[in-house]
Amino acid sequence: MIAAKKKRLMAILAACDRLAVAFSGGVDSTLLLAAAREALGDRVTAVTVDSPLHARREIREALQTAQALGVRHVVVPLADVAPPALIANPPDRCYLCKKFIFAAIIRTAASMGVAQVAHGVNLDDLGDYRPGQRAAEELGVLAPLVDAGLAKADIRALARRMRLPTWNKPAMACLASRIPYGRPLTPEVLRMVESAEEALQNLGFDGCRVRHHGPVARIEVARRDLKKAMHPTLRAEILERLKTIGFEHVAVDLEGYVPGSLNRELAGQGAGRSKGRHPEGR
C-alpha cells in the first residue's frame, strides 16, 4: 500500500516541469521535498519563509535538512509580521498568515522562473478545520501528498523507510498559535514564546507549547512528561528561566499538550471540531 502511494506521488511530481516546495522542515514538507528531489533532481527548490512568526530553531533545522537532502534552498526573510490585519490576531489569523506566506513563496518562485509551488498538506488535514488550506487553494498551491492519497501515518512510515531524519519529529506550528485571538502579535510577545519554548526544549521537553496569557505562561507538555515537569529541581529551573524571560506566573496545564488548545472559544461556531479545538491553533 505504501509503495503504491509513493509510486503515485512520484508520478505526480515527475509531471512537473520545475517545482518550488514550501519547506518548513517538518515531517510532511521534508517527505515532499525528498520525493521531489528524487523525481525532479535539480529542478526542485526548497523555499522557506523566515519571519518573526517562525522559531529560529525551526529555521536552523530546515536549513540542515535541505542541505542533507542536497536540495537548493532559498530562505525568504520577512522582517515584519505584516499585514496589519494579521498583527491584530483575528480568528481567521491562519488564513491571513498562510496567504501572506504563500504569496511570498510564489513571488520568490516566479523570480526564479518556477511557476509551480507545492506544500505538504496531507489527507488527514482535509478533515480538520484549516483556513490556511483555503488560502493555499485560492493561490493555486499544489498538494501532491493529498493527490497521492497519503495520510499522516503513511507519511511517517514512508519517511522512516526513506531514512529521513524528521520521520518522528513532533508537529510544528507558527508562534502565533500560542497567543489567544485578539491579543496583538507583537515582536515582544513572539520573542517571549520562542524563548520559553527554547528553554523547555533544552530541558528535554520535546513537542511542548508555551501559551502566552499576558503575565502568565501556560505550559503544555506531553502527558508522559507531566511528572517530570513537577520534579522539584526541574520545576525550579523552569520557573527561573521563564521568569527571566519576562513572565510573572508559570502554570502547567494538567491536560498536557493537545493541538488547538487556544480555540475553545470557537467550539460552538462550527461542526466537526473535536473537544472544541482545531489544529490551526497548534
Disulfide bonds with the S-S distance in Angstrom:
none
